[in-house]
Every structure is written in structure tokens, then in C-alpha cells.
């Protein structure tokens, strides 16, 4: 395990965080907790860090975990499991989730919505013109 930067002010709650990043937290904590529970409908990718959505969700899970871990609320970590991890993990590992083409052994690049979308025509989202006239 690693510790946060010593440059973090003491009044900043991050000064007491156990891990330095979502990747650090995933590698040194979550990956040990979620070890290898995969079946044919559960997706994972050995190169999970190549998937933006996975990285963003894991980063937010880590921040919520650190906050819950330091909370004075005795139910905070329990709530983190059910309200945060369970929901995000279901999405991350779902058959149609962001890793849908991957396996635990093989990364497959996926198209983004940008790759599969037609850009809107110029002005499509402009506010409507004000047709009122001053009297």
C-alpha cells in the first residue's frame, strides 16, 4: 500500500487517504477483493486501464471508498458496497458493459459513441431565435 503525497495540507481529507490513485487502490485492494469471479456472462479485461469508462468509474469508486473509510458513520462502508461498488461493478462487468468485447485474457479495443455517431448539423443546438418585437 502507498500513502498520499506529503504535500497535501492536513486540513484536506485526502491527507489521510490510504491510496494515491484509483489505479493504486484497484491494484492493491479491490483486485484482491474481487479476485477472479468471472463466468461467461461476466466481462473483464486484463488491460482494464485502456477503457476510459472503467478508469473513470474505478477512480470515483476509490474516492467514495476513501471517504467512507474515514467517515464517522459506522454504516458508511456498508453503504459504499451496496450503493457504489455493487452498482458500478454490475455495469463494468456486464455482458453489454464497457468491456463487452474483452475477456480476462484478451483486450479488444471498442468503438466510442463518437465513432458510431453522426455529428449534429451546425446550429442544431442553438437557442431558438427570439421573434418578439419591442412595441
Secondary structure as UniProt FT lines:
FT   TURN            6..7
FT   TURN            10..11
FT   HELIX           13..16
FT   HELIX           22..25
FT   HELIX           26..30
FT   HELIX           31..33
FT   TURN            34..36
FT   TURN            40..41
FT   TURN            46..47
FT   HELIX           48..50
FT   HELIX           52..70
FT   TURN            74..75
FT   HELIX           76..79
FT   HELIX           80..85
FT   HELIX           86..93
FT   TURN            95..96
FT   TURN            98..101
FT   TURN            113..116
FT   TURN            122..125
//
